[in-house]
Amino acid sequence: MALTGRTALLAALGSLPVGIWDAGWTGLLAVNAPLALACACDYALAAPVRRVLLTRSGDTAVRLGETADVTLTITNPTGRPLRARLRDAWPPSSWHPGTEMEASRHRVTVPAGERRRVITRLRPTRRGDRHADRVTLRSYGPLGLFARQGTHHVPWTVRVLPPFTSRKHLPSKLARLRELDGRTSVLTRGEGTEFDSLREYVPGDDTRSIDWRATARQSALAVRTWRPERDRHILLVLDTGRTSAGRVGDAPRLDAALDAALLLAALASRAGDRVDLLAYDRRVRALVQGRTARDVLPSLVDAMAGLEPALIETDARGLTATALRTAPRRSLIVLLTTLDAAPVEEGLLPVLPQLTQRHTVVVASVADPHIARMSTSRGSVDAAYEAAAAAQAQAERHRTAQQLRRHGVTVVDATPDELPPALADAYLELKAAGRL
């Protein structure tokens, strides 16, 4: 039980001493009889908070940057009306800074034997699971002189999913995919293509595509058209080691890699390919396998929600061995990792032949746009030094990328906003070239 500000004010105005009762709650030690009687009546009429029943309902998942509404139902089974202030506590990352006070505190009035609902609106700032903390109730009497206070544990979890901002690129990539399928243009034959249909020859067609048997049965030249093979296997490998924790702009590199992986997964599943996910540093952090085209994207989003960079060096040998076990047959392995010279030269390059001799490999990396801005700095000594440092960093990344390309690896190096569409384009180019 707590002494309210109103009681303290009355005590001060009447020069009444205020103290602590031995019962362990704040109260009045020596007061005049009228105020003591008013306080006693107010205490007696305040609804007991321990008997109040609290339940939750509402959203259980939300994309990062969007809002989630969690409803708290307050049931008052007592014979006294409940006049209360309520604090619904959640972790600090459940709101944008400065909004927690307004979003988590509510005033409620619940008549005896009735129930009321309040809505706590969350706007999380980080991915992962957000678990509700305790609910604190402060029940006031009709005069507001005394308050009963207690806490309730009402569990609830809201999973914060990746925002998938790159989904805006999906329509244009699907349009290009339809072109590759031969619906609006003619494809050339490649290693990863299959026969689609015959049509009449037009100038400019590859003469190797002429079907002479079909031509002999008709009066015009007939050529074969080809389309990319379907039901290919794609393994997305996320490096969650220390290099993924580096911040690019306002977010870690891992977040940009997740966004690129989601766009590629959405595109590949629509192309009829099978998509799996492996997240690894020194152990498996997430593994998604064997999902249907309808279920693969929700499964990936759910698995990615709880991924966080681990501040340890990635075990390249362990990553390679796990990837080979996950993809026993020929596949497209997309490794989202760094292009920093040391991790690649000391970790990835020695084990890369194990991947490239069996699989088609794409390495995708997040470039820092600040480096590009630094490279154009001019006008002062400091700016010149910045430009020189940026040029050196870019040259090192270029040399590292060239080393990977000499091993037959396709390298995609782009800023966070440009990486998802660039990776999708690389996948479509492999499809068009018949390498997948």
C-alpha positions in Angstrom: 0.0 0.0 0.0 1.4 3.4 -0.9 0.8 6.9 0.3 -0.4 9.0 -2.6 0.7 12.5 -3.5 -2.7 13.9 -2.5 -2.4 12.5 1.0 1.1 13.9 1.3 -0.2 17.3 0.2 -3.0 17.3 2.8 -0.5 16.3 5.5 1.8 19.1 4.5 -1.0 21.7 4.5 -2.1 20.6 8.0 1.4 20.4 9.3 0.8 16.7 10.1 3.8 14.4 10.7 4.2 11.6 8.2 6.0 8.3 9.0 6.1 4.5 8.3 3.9 1.9 9.9 5.5 -1.3 11.2 3.3 -3.3 8.8 5.8 -2.4 6.0 3.8 0.0 3.9 3.9 3.8 3.8 1.2 5.6 5.8 0.5 8.3 8.5 2.0 7.9 11.9 0.2 10.6 13.8 -2.7 12.6 12.2 -5.9 14.2 13.2 -8.9 12.0 13.4 -10.8 13.2 10.3 -7.9 12.7 7.9 -7.1 9.3 9.4 -10.7 8.2 9.0 -10.8 9.4 5.3 -7.6 7.5 4.6 -9.0 4.4 6.2 -12.2 4.6 4.2 -10.2 5.2 1.0 -8.0 2.2 1.6 -11.1 0.0 2.4 -12.8 1.1 -0.9 -9.8 0.5 -3.2 -10.1 -2.7 -5.1 -7.5 -5.3 -4.1 -5.0 -5.8 -7.0 -4.1 -9.3 -6.1 -7.5 -10.6 -7.1 -7.6 -8.8 -10.4 -7.3 -11.3 -13.4 -5.2 -10.4 -16.4 -5.0 -12.1 -19.8 -3.3 -11.3 -23.1 -4.2 -11.6 -26.7 -3.2 -9.9 -30.0 -0.2 -10.0 -32.4 2.5 -12.6 -32.0 4.7 -11.5 -34.9 5.5 -8.2 -36.6 8.0 -7.0 -39.2 10.8 -4.8 -38.0 9.6 -1.2 -38.3 5.9 -2.0 -38.1 3.6 -1.9 -35.0 2.1 -4.8 -33.0 -0.9 -4.4 -30.8 -1.0 -6.6 -27.6 -4.4 -6.5 -25.8 -4.5 -6.8 -22.0 -7.9 -7.8 -20.6 -8.5 -6.7 -17.0 -11.2 -8.6 -15.1 -12.4 -7.3 -11.8 -14.0 -10.2 -9.8 -14.2 -8.1 -6.6 -17.2 -6.2 -5.3 -15.4 -2.9 -5.5 -14.8 -0.8 -8.7 -11.2 -0.8 -9.8 -9.7 2.6 -10.4 -6.1 2.0 -11.4 -3.0 3.1 -13.2 -1.4 0.2 -15.1 2.1 -0.2 -16.4 2.7 -2.9 -19.0 6.4 -3.5 -19.0 8.4 -4.7 -22.1 12.1 -4.7 -23.0 13.4 -1.2 -24.0 13.9 -2.3 -27.6 10.1 -2.8 -27.9 9.6 0.9 -28.6 11.5 3.7 -30.3 13.4 5.8 -27.8 11.3 8.2 -25.8 7.9 6.6 -26.6 7.9 3.9 -23.8 6.3 6.1 -21.2 3.3 6.9 -23.3 2.9 3.5 -24.8 3.2 1.3 -21.7 1.1 3.3 -19.2 -2.7 3.2 -19.0 -5.5 4.5 -16.8 -8.3 2.0 -16.3 -11.7 1.9 -14.6 -13.3 -1.5 -14.2 -16.7 -1.7 -12.4 -17.2 -4.6 -10.0 -17.7 -8.0 -11.8 -16.8 -6.5 -15.3 -13.8 -6.5 -17.6 -12.0 -3.9 -19.7 -9.3 -4.0 -22.4 -6.3 -1.9 -23.0 -4.0 -2.0 -25.9 -0.2 -1.7 -25.7 1.2 -0.8 -29.1 4.7 -2.0 -29.7 7.1 -0.7 -32.3 10.3 -2.8 -31.9 13.7 -1.5 -33.0 15.5 -4.9 -33.2 14.8 -8.4 -34.6 14.2 -11.3 -32.3 11.7 -12.3 -29.6 10.3 -9.7 -27.3 8.9 -11.1 -24.0 6.5 -9.3 -21.9 7.7 -8.4 -18.4 5.4 -7.8 -15.4 2.2 -5.8 -15.3 2.1 -3.3 -12.3 -1.3 -2.2 -11.0 -1.9 0.7 -8.7 -5.5 0.7 -7.4 -6.9 3.9 -5.9 -9.7 4.6 -3.6 -12.5 7.0 -4.5 -10.7 9.9 -2.8 -7.3 9.1 -4.2 -5.6 9.3 -0.8 -4.2 5.7 -0.6 -3.3 3.1 -3.3 -2.8 -0.6 -3.3 0.0 -1.7 -5.6 0.9 -5.2 -6.9 2.4 -6.9 -9.9 1.2 -9.7 -12.2 3.2 -11.9 -14.5 1.3 -12.2 -17.8 3.5 -14.0 -20.3 3.4 -13.1 -24.0 6.0 -13.1 -26.8 6.1 -11.1 -30.0 8.5 -12.3 -32.6 10.1 -9.4 -34.6 10.8 -10.5 -38.2 13.1 -9.1 -40.8 11.5 -6.2 -42.6 12.2 -7.6 -46.2 12.4 -4.1 -47.7 13.8 -5.5 -50.9 10.4 -7.1 -51.8 9.7 -4.0 -53.9 12.2 -5.4 -56.4 10.4 -8.7 -56.8 7.9 -7.7 -59.5 10.7 -6.5 -61.9 12.7 -9.7 -61.2 9.7 -11.9 -61.8 9.1 -10.1 -65.1 12.7 -11.0 -66.2 12.2 -14.5 -65.0 9.1 -14.8 -67.3 11.3 -13.7 -70.2 13.8 -16.4 -69.4 11.0 -19.0 -69.3 10.5 -18.2 -73.0 7.1 -16.5 -72.6 8.2 -13.2 -74.1 11.6 -13.9 -75.7 13.7 -16.8 -77.1 16.3 -18.5 -75.0 19.6 -20.0 -76.1 20.6 -23.5 -75.2 22.9 -24.0 -72.3 24.0 -26.6 -69.8 21.2 -25.9 -67.4 18.4 -25.5 -70.0 15.8 -28.0 -71.3 13.9 -28.2 -74.6 10.7 -26.2 -74.6 9.1 -26.0 -78.1 9.6 -25.5 -81.8 9.0 -22.3 -83.7 9.7 -20.8 -87.1 13.2 -19.5 -87.8 13.7 -15.7 -87.8 16.9 -14.0 -88.9 19.4 -13.7 -86.1 18.6 -17.1 -84.5 21.5 -19.3 -83.6 21.8 -21.8 -86.5 22.8 -24.5 -84.0 19.2 -24.4 -82.7 17.7 -25.5 -86.1 15.8 -28.8 -85.9 16.5 -30.4 -89.3 14.1 -33.2 -88.8 11.2 -30.9 -88.0 12.3 -28.7 -90.9 12.2 -31.7 -93.3 8.5 -32.2 -92.4 7.5 -28.7 -93.2 8.3 -26.0 -95.7 10.0 -23.5 -93.3 13.0 -23.7 -91.0 12.1 -24.8 -87.5 14.2 -23.9 -84.5 14.2 -25.3 -81.0 13.6 -23.0 -78.0 15.0 -23.7 -74.6 14.0 -22.8 -71.1 16.0 -22.9 -67.8 15.6 -26.1 -65.9 13.4 -26.1 -62.8 13.7 -27.9 -59.5 17.3 -26.9 -59.0 18.7 -26.7 -55.5 19.9 -23.5 -54.0 21.6 -23.3 -50.6 21.8 -19.8 -48.9 24.7 -19.8 -46.5 24.8 -16.9 -44.0 28.1 -16.2 -42.3 27.1 -15.0 -38.8 30.7 -14.5 -37.5 32.2 -11.3 -36.3 32.5 -9.7 -39.7 28.7 -9.7 -40.0 28.4 -7.5 -36.9 30.1 -4.5 -38.6 27.6 -1.7 -38.9 26.9 -0.3 -42.3 24.7 2.8 -41.8 22.3 2.1 -39.0 22.3 -1.7 -39.2 24.7 -4.6 -39.0 25.9 -6.2 -42.2 23.9 -9.3 -41.3 20.7 -7.4 -41.7 21.5 -6.4 -45.3 22.5 -10.0 -46.0 19.2 -11.3 -44.7 17.3 -8.9 -46.9 19.2 -10.1 -50.0 18.7 -13.7 -49.1 15.0 -13.2 -48.8 14.6 -11.6 -52.2 16.6 -14.4 -53.8 14.6 -17.0 -52.0 11.3 -15.5 -53.1 12.5 -15.3 -56.7 14.0 -18.8 -56.8 10.9 -20.4 -55.3 8.8 -18.7 -57.9 11.2 -20.1 -60.5 10.4 -23.6 -59.3 13.8 -24.1 -57.5 14.2 -25.6 -54.0 15.7 -23.2 -51.5 17.4 -24.1 -48.2 19.1 -21.9 -45.6 22.2 -22.5 -43.4 23.5 -19.9 -40.9 26.9 -20.7 -39.5 29.9 -19.3 -37.6 31.4 -22.0 -35.4 28.2 -23.9 -35.2 24.9 -24.1 -37.0 22.7 -21.1 -35.9 19.8 -21.8 -38.2 18.9 -24.6 -40.7 15.9 -24.7 -43.0 15.5 -27.6 -45.4 12.9 -29.3 -47.4 10.2 -26.6 -47.5 7.7 -26.3 -50.3 7.5 -23.3 -52.5 4.6 -22.0 -50.4 6.2 -22.5 -47.1 9.8 -21.6 -47.8 9.6 -17.8 -47.4 7.7 -17.9 -44.1 10.1 -20.5 -42.8 13.1 -18.5 -43.7 11.7 -15.3 -42.2 10.9 -17.1 -39.0 14.4 -18.7 -38.8 16.1 -15.4 -39.5 14.2 -13.5 -36.9 16.4 -14.6 -34.0 19.8 -14.5 -35.8 22.4 -12.2 -34.3 26.1 -11.8 -35.2 28.4 -13.8 -33.0 31.6 -12.0 -32.0 33.9 -14.9 -33.0 35.9 -15.8 -36.1 34.0 -18.0 -38.5 35.3 -21.5 -38.9 35.6 -21.7 -42.7 36.4 -25.4 -42.7 33.4 -26.2 -40.5 31.2 -24.0 -42.7 32.3 -25.7 -45.9 31.9 -29.2 -44.4 28.4 -28.4 -43.2 27.4 -26.8 -46.5 28.6 -30.0 -48.4 26.5 -32.2 -46.0 23.5 -29.9 -46.5 23.9 -29.9 -50.3 25.1 -33.5 -51.3 24.1 -33.0 -55.0 25.1 -30.3 -57.4 23.6 -27.0 -56.2 23.9 -23.3 -56.3 25.6 -22.2 -53.1 25.2 -18.5 -52.3 27.6 -17.5 -49.5 26.8 -14.2 -47.9 30.0 -13.2 -46.2 32.7 -10.5 -46.2 35.2 -9.6 -48.8 37.8 -8.4 -46.3 41.2 -9.7 -47.3 42.2 -11.6 -44.2 39.1 -13.7 -43.6 38.9 -14.6 -47.2 42.6 -15.4 -47.8 43.2 -17.2 -44.6 39.8 -18.9 -44.2 37.7 -19.2 -47.4 40.3 -19.6 -50.2 42.0 -22.7 -48.8 38.7 -24.6 -48.7 37.0 -23.1 -51.7 38.0 -25.8 -54.1 35.9 -28.3 -52.1 32.8 -26.2 -53.0 33.6 -25.2 -56.6 34.5 -28.7 -57.8 30.9 -29.9 -57.1 28.8 -26.8 -57.0 28.2 -23.4 -58.6 29.3 -20.8 -56.0 28.2 -17.2 -55.6 29.8 -15.0 -52.9 27.8 -11.9 -52.0 29.2 -9.2 -49.8 27.9 -5.9 -48.3 29.9 -2.9 -49.3 30.0 0.2 -47.1 28.6 3.2 -48.9 30.6 5.5 -46.6 33.8 4.2 -48.3 32.4 5.2 -51.7 31.6 8.7 -50.4 35.1 9.0 -48.9 36.7 8.1 -52.2 35.2 11.3 -53.8 36.3 13.6 -50.9 38.3 16.6 -52.1 39.0 20.2 -51.0 41.2 19.7 -47.9 44.1 17.7 -46.5 41.8 15.6 -44.4 39.6 14.9 -47.4 42.5 13.9 -49.5 43.7 11.4 -46.8 40.1 10.0 -46.6 40.0 9.6 -50.3 43.3 7.8 -50.3 42.2 5.5 -47.5 39.0 4.7 -49.3 40.8 4.0 -52.6 43.1 1.6 -50.8 40.2 -0.2 -49.1 38.4 -0.5 -52.5 41.5 -1.8 -54.2 41.9 -4.5 -51.5 38.2 -5.6 -52.0 38.8 -5.7 -55.8 41.9 -7.9 -55.4 40.0 -10.2 -53.1 37.1 -10.5 -55.5 39.5 -11.2 -58.4 41.0 -14.1 -56.4 37.6 -15.6 -55.9 36.7 -15.2 -59.6 39.9 -17.1 -60.6 38.4 -20.0 -58.7 35.2 -19.8 -60.8 33.2 -18.0 -58.2 30.6 -15.3 -59.1 31.1 -12.3 -56.9 28.4 -9.7 -56.0 29.7 -6.7 -54.1 27.2 -4.0 -53.5 25.9 -1.5 -50.9 23.0 -2.6 -48.6 20.3 -1.1 -50.9 21.9 -2.4 -54.1 22.8 -5.9 -52.9 19.4 -7.6 -53.0 18.6 -6.7 -56.7 22.3 -7.3 -57.7 22.2 -10.8 -56.2 18.9 -11.5 -57.9 20.3 -10.4 -61.2 23.3 -12.7 -60.7 20.9 -15.6 -60.2 19.0 -14.7 -63.3 22.2 -14.5 -65.3 23.2 -17.9 -64.2 19.8 -19.2 -65.3 20.1 -17.5 -68.7 23.6 -18.9 -69.2 22.4 -22.4 -68.4 24.8 -22.7 -65.5 22.1 -23.5 -63.0 
